Amino acid sequence: MIADETIKKIIEEALSILKKIGILVENQEALRLLKGAGMVLKENRVLITEDLVRTCLKSAPSTIKIYAI
C-alpha cells in the first residue's frame, strides 16, 4: 500500500504540472472553445487550475465499471 504522504505528494505534483505545463490540445476548435470558456492557453496547451480539477472531481463518479469486450 502507498503511504498517505506519498499519495499527497503525487497529487500535489500532478496539480502543479496541470497548472504550469497544462495539457496539449491539437484541435483548433477545441482550443477556441476552451479559450472562450475562460481557460488560459499557452500556445496549444491549456492550463488547468486546481479549482477546476477539484470541481470536476466532485462531479465524477466514485467508481466505474470496466468490461472486457
Backbone as CSV, one residue per row, in Angstrom:
resi,resn,N_x,N_y,N_z,CA_x,CA_y,CA_z,C_x,C_y,C_z
1,MET,0.839,-1.179,0.000,0.000,0.000,0.000,0.892,1.253,0.000
2,ILE,0.431,2.279,-0.643,1.185,3.532,-0.729,0.870,4.387,0.500
3,ALA,1.894,4.960,1.094,1.729,5.800,2.283,0.929,7.056,1.937
4,ASP,0.142,7.527,2.897,-0.684,8.723,2.701,0.157,9.924,2.271
5,GLU,1.327,10.066,2.832,2.204,11.191,2.484,2.657,11.104,1.027
6,THR,2.899,9.903,0.554,3.295,9.705,-0.850,2.133,10.043,-1.777
7,ILE,0.940,9.621,-1.426,-0.250,9.945,-2.225,-0.445,11.450,-2.294
8,LYS,-0.302,12.116,-1.155,-0.442,13.578,-1.107,0.574,14.249,-2.027
9,LYS,1.812,13.778,-2.020,2.869,14.352,-2.864,2.577,14.135,-4.350
10,ILE,2.085,12.949,-4.698,1.736,12.656,-6.099,0.647,13.607,-6.576
11,ILE,-0.375,13.804,-5.749,-1.481,14.704,-6.113,-0.976,16.133,-6.267
12,GLU,-0.153,16.590,-5.338,0.401,17.949,-5.419,1.209,18.149,-6.701
13,GLU,2.028,17.166,-7.052,2.849,17.261,-8.264,1.979,17.254,-9.520
14,ALA,0.948,16.408,-9.540,0.043,16.358,-10.695,-0.665,17.696,-10.878
15,LEU,-1.147,18.276,-9.793,-1.821,19.577,-9.875,-0.857,20.659,-10.352
16,SER,0.380,20.589,-9.914,1.388,21.560,-10.343,1.654,21.451,-11.841
17,ILE,1.775,20.238,-12.333,2.011,20.019,-13.770,0.838,20.553,-14.587
18,LEU,-0.384,20.262,-14.159,-1.561,20.741,-14.893,-1.623,22.270,-14.908
19,LYS,-1.232,22.895,-13.807,-1.283,24.350,-13.710,-0.162,25.034,-14.492
20,LYS,1.054,24.472,-14.433,2.216,25.135,-15.038,2.472,24.715,-16.485
21,ILE,2.256,23.450,-16.797,2.537,22.927,-18.136,1.259,22.757,-18.930
22,GLY,0.214,22.284,-18.273,-1.078,22.119,-18.931,-1.170,20.836,-19.734
23,ILE,-2.187,20.791,-20.579,-2.393,19.630,-21.440,-2.387,20.079,-22.895
24,LEU,-1.856,19.242,-23.748,-1.768,19.530,-25.174,-3.127,19.309,-25.824
25,VAL,-3.583,20.314,-26.548,-4.831,20.205,-27.309,-4.490,20.561,-28.749
26,GLU,-4.637,19.605,-29.653,-4.261,19.839,-31.049,-5.429,20.314,-31.908
27,ASN,-6.641,20.190,-31.426,-7.819,20.586,-32.188,-8.070,22.082,-32.004
28,GLN,-8.016,22.835,-33.091,-8.159,24.290,-33.023,-9.542,24.720,-32.547
29,GLU,-10.568,23.991,-32.923,-11.926,24.314,-32.476,-12.038,24.128,-30.961
30,ALA,-11.440,23.044,-30.444,-11.450,22.806,-29.001,-10.696,23.922,-28.277
31,LEU,-9.567,24.340,-28.808,-8.813,25.442,-28.201,-9.643,26.720,-28.180
32,ARG,-10.341,26.986,-29.268,-11.183,28.188,-29.337,-12.283,28.135,-28.289
33,LEU,-12.914,26.973,-28.143,-13.986,26.823,-27.159,-13.457,26.944,-25.727
34,LEU,-12.315,26.345,-25.470,-11.735,26.421,-24.134,-11.342,27.856,-23.787
35,LYS,-10.768,28.554,-24.746,-10.407,29.949,-24.512,-11.660,30.782,-24.270
36,GLY,-12.705,30.516,-25.040,-13.965,31.216,-24.863,-14.610,30.950,-23.507
37,ALA,-14.292,29.801,-22.922,-14.822,29.442,-21.603,-13.947,29.996,-20.479
38,GLY,-12.905,30.748,-20.846,-12.075,31.396,-19.851,-10.813,30.650,-19.463
39,MET,-10.503,29.582,-20.163,-9.284,28.834,-19.854,-8.066,29.621,-20.340
40,VAL,-6.957,29.432,-19.651,-5.705,30.085,-20.034,-4.971,29.155,-20.990
41,LEU,-4.556,29.717,-22.141,-3.830,28.943,-23.142,-2.387,29.418,-23.226
42,LYS,-1.484,28.474,-23.435,-0.090,28.752,-23.782,0.156,27.989,-25.057
43,GLU,0.134,28.717,-26.169,0.219,28.100,-27.494,-0.913,27.083,-27.631
44,ASN,-0.595,25.807,-27.796,-1.665,24.815,-27.947,-1.819,23.945,-26.690
45,ARG,-1.445,24.523,-25.547,-1.632,23.849,-24.264,-2.636,24.628,-23.425
46,VAL,-3.464,23.904,-22.703,-4.461,24.513,-21.826,-3.998,24.301,-20.392
47,LEU,-3.916,25.397,-19.644,-3.519,25.318,-18.243,-4.757,25.038,-17.403
48,ILE,-4.649,24.063,-16.524,-5.776,23.609,-15.721,-5.531,23.985,-14.262
49,THR,-6.448,24.751,-13.688,-6.291,25.182,-12.299,-6.710,24.086,-11.330
50,GLU,-6.200,24.180,-10.115,-6.565,23.225,-9.069,-8.060,23.302,-8.772
51,ASP,-8.610,24.511,-8.783,-10.051,24.662,-8.537,-10.871,23.896,-9.563
52,LEU,-10.470,23.983,-10.830,-11.206,23.268,-11.873,-11.097,21.759,-11.673
53,VAL,-9.908,21.275,-11.350,-9.722,19.838,-11.115,-10.619,19.381,-9.975
54,ARG,-10.612,20.113,-8.876,-11.410,19.717,-7.708,-12.909,19.780,-8.007
55,THR,-13.342,20.785,-8.761,-14.755,20.877,-9.152,-15.151,19.690,-10.013
56,CYS,-14.308,19.334,-10.965,-14.593,18.198,-11.846,-14.618,16.887,-11.071
57,LEU,-13.703,16.734,-10.124,-13.665,15.510,-9.332,-14.924,15.340,-8.483
58,LYS,-15.505,16.443,-8.036,-16.739,16.372,-7.246,-17.896,15.802,-8.056
59,SER,-17.882,16.056,-9.366,-18.987,15.582,-10.201,-18.704,14.225,-10.847
60,ALA,-17.497,13.715,-10.660,-17.137,12.415,-11.247,-17.653,11.286,-10.351
61,PRO,-18.025,10.165,-10.950,-18.467,9.033,-10.130,-17.306,8.496,-9.277
62,SER,-17.648,7.960,-8.125,-16.601,7.443,-7.236,-16.037,6.117,-7.739
63,THR,-16.804,5.406,-8.561,-16.333,4.155,-9.157,-16.838,4.067,-10.597
64,ILE,-16.123,3.290,-11.396,-16.586,2.998,-12.745,-16.423,1.500,-12.976
65,LYS,-17.261,0.968,-13.827,-17.169,-0.438,-14.175,-16.462,-0.570,-15.515
66,ILE,-15.507,-1.455,-15.589,-14.770,-1.711,-16.823,-15.109,-3.115,-17.269
67,TYR,-15.561,-3.231,-18.488,-15.962,-4.522,-19.024,-15.001,-4.970,-20.106
68,ALA,-14.767,-6.252,-20.175,-13.980,-6.814,-21.257,-14.861,-6.924,-22.490
69,ILE,-14.265,-6.725,-23.622,-15.023,-6.825,-24.876,-14.919,-8.238,-25.403
